[in-house]
Amino acid sequence: MDLFNPTNNILPFDGKAIYYGRIIRPDEASQYFTSFLDEIAWEHDEVNMFGKHIVTKRKVAWYGDNNFAYTYSNATKVALPWSKLLKNLKEKVEKVAGVTFNSCLLNLYHAGDEGMGWHSDDEKELGDDPVIASVSFGAERKFALKHKETKQTCTVVLEHGSLLVMKEGSQKNWWHRLPPTKKIKTPRVNLTFRKYYG
């Protein structure tokens, strides 16, 4: 399968999740990775679930065109202004995806034991049919999607410097997650570019 072909939809129906493969050269991707580890204003994610206040091992950061207030899992974050490097990457992603974005939620997973449970990026502030462009750096991790009704699943390994664009019903009809694994001991940085309407 030619992973650079934007017709490669990994979803069998009810949505599109286009995996472009590596859109950034490995040496350039490594520079992004190192810079993001050092320069991003990382903080532990704090969420309120089932009446409990949880501080995650995973760290996050939220950047955007304006100081958007983004609420998910009953926690609110205020967007920081773009760094030069983030804006540079945003422009590269927009060129490949053919979509403009005004914000980015970043995740730092220190090792494979840190992951993300089943969820959809379907908050009303992201619009009726959100487009999420996910760029990965560092450790290669398996990414899984599950249909909300049929429970059919599919997976893809997200490579260092790769792009996955979820759109056209993918958030309405599918959940996605980053499964934890004990095999991976190195960090991964994931950037999810999105259009925020809050």
C-alpha positions in Angstrom: 0.0 0.0 0.0 1.3 3.4 -0.9 1.0 5.4 2.3 1.8 8.7 0.6 -1.4 8.4 -1.4 -4.2 10.6 0.1 -6.8 8.1 -1.1 -5.7 5.7 1.6 -8.7 5.8 3.9 -8.2 3.4 6.8 -11.9 3.4 7.7 -14.0 0.9 5.8 -17.2 3.1 6.0 -19.0 6.0 7.8 -16.0 8.4 7.7 -12.5 9.1 6.5 -9.2 8.7 8.3 -6.5 9.4 5.6 -3.1 8.2 6.5 -0.5 10.1 4.5 2.5 8.3 6.1 5.7 10.3 6.6 5.2 13.9 5.3 8.5 15.1 7.0 12.0 13.8 6.3 13.3 11.7 9.3 16.1 14.2 10.1 13.7 17.2 10.0 11.2 15.2 12.1 13.8 14.5 14.7 14.6 18.3 14.9 10.9 19.0 15.4 10.7 16.3 18.1 13.7 17.5 20.1 12.5 21.2 19.9 9.0 20.4 20.9 10.2 18.4 23.9 12.3 21.4 25.1 10.2 24.4 24.0 6.5 23.5 24.5 4.8 24.6 27.8 3.9 21.1 28.8 1.7 20.5 31.8 0.0 17.4 33.2 -3.6 17.0 32.0 -6.2 17.3 34.7 -9.6 15.8 34.0 -12.8 15.2 36.0 -14.2 11.8 35.3 -17.0 10.0 37.2 -16.8 12.5 40.0 -13.0 12.1 40.4 -10.2 14.6 39.8 -7.5 12.9 37.8 -4.0 14.1 37.0 -2.6 12.2 34.0 1.0 11.0 33.5 0.6 12.3 29.9 1.3 16.0 29.5 -0.5 18.4 27.2 -0.4 21.9 25.7 -2.9 24.0 23.9 -2.0 26.7 21.3 -4.0 28.8 18.9 -4.7 32.0 16.9 -6.4 33.5 19.9 -6.6 32.7 23.7 -9.4 30.2 23.0 -10.8 28.5 26.2 -11.1 24.8 25.3 -13.1 22.5 27.6 -12.9 18.7 27.4 -13.4 16.0 30.2 -14.7 18.9 32.4 -11.4 20.7 32.3 -10.6 24.0 30.6 -7.4 25.2 28.9 -6.6 28.6 27.5 -4.6 28.6 24.3 -1.1 30.0 24.2 0.2 32.0 21.1 1.9 30.0 18.3 5.6 29.5 18.5 7.5 30.0 15.3 8.1 26.3 15.0 4.5 25.3 15.6 3.3 27.8 13.0 5.8 26.5 10.5 4.5 22.9 11.1 0.9 24.1 10.9 1.5 25.6 7.5 3.1 22.3 6.2 0.1 20.3 7.5 -2.4 22.7 6.0 -0.7 22.4 2.6 -0.9 18.6 2.6 -4.4 18.3 4.1 -5.9 21.2 2.1 -7.5 22.5 5.3 -6.7 25.6 7.5 -6.5 25.2 11.3 -6.6 27.8 14.1 -5.5 25.7 17.0 -3.5 22.7 18.2 -3.7 20.3 21.1 -0.4 18.7 21.8 0.2 15.5 23.8 3.4 14.2 25.3 3.5 10.4 26.1 6.7 9.7 28.0 6.6 5.9 27.2 4.3 3.2 25.9 2.5 2.7 29.2 0.9 6.1 28.7 -2.0 6.1 26.3 -5.5 7.4 25.7 -8.9 5.7 26.1 -11.7 5.4 23.6 -13.1 8.9 22.7 -14.2 11.2 19.9 -13.1 14.8 19.3 -16.7 15.9 19.0 -17.0 18.9 21.3 -19.5 21.4 19.9 -16.7 24.0 19.8 -15.1 21.9 17.0 -18.1 22.2 14.7 -20.6 19.7 13.3 -18.0 17.6 11.4 -14.5 18.3 12.8 -11.4 17.8 10.8 -8.5 16.7 13.0 -4.9 16.5 11.5 -2.7 14.4 13.7 1.1 14.6 13.4 3.4 12.2 15.2 7.0 12.5 16.3 9.2 10.1 18.3 8.1 6.6 19.2 6.0 4.8 16.6 2.7 3.8 18.3 -0.4 1.8 17.2 -3.6 3.9 16.8 -7.0 2.3 16.9 -10.5 3.2 15.7 -13.8 1.6 16.7 -17.2 2.1 15.1 -19.7 3.3 17.6 -22.5 1.0 16.4 -20.9 -2.1 14.8 -17.9 -2.0 17.1 -15.7 -2.9 14.1 -12.1 -1.9 14.7 -9.1 -0.9 12.5 -5.5 0.1 13.4 -2.5 1.9 11.9 1.0 2.4 13.2 1.8 6.1 13.3 5.3 6.7 12.1 7.8 9.4 13.1 6.9 12.5 11.0 3.6 11.1 9.8 0.2 12.7 9.2 -3.3 11.2 9.8 -6.3 13.3 8.9 -9.7 12.3 10.4 -12.7 13.9 8.7 -16.1 13.4 7.1 -18.0 11.6 9.8 -15.0 10.1 11.6 -15.7 11.8 14.9 -19.5 11.3 14.7 -19.3 7.6 13.9 -16.0 6.3 15.3 -14.1 6.4 18.6 -10.3 6.4 18.6 -7.6 5.6 21.1 -3.9 5.2 21.7 -3.5 1.8 23.3 -0.9 1.5 26.0 2.0 -0.9 25.5 4.9 -2.1 27.8 7.2 -2.7 24.8 7.9 1.0 24.1 10.2 2.9 26.5 10.7 6.1 24.6 8.5 9.3 24.3 6.1 10.3 21.6 4.8 13.8 20.8 1.5 14.1 19.0 0.0 17.3 17.6 -3.7 17.5 16.7 -4.4 20.5 14.6 -8.1 21.5 14.6 -10.5 24.3 13.8 -11.9 25.8 17.0 -15.2 27.8 16.9 -15.5 28.7 20.6 
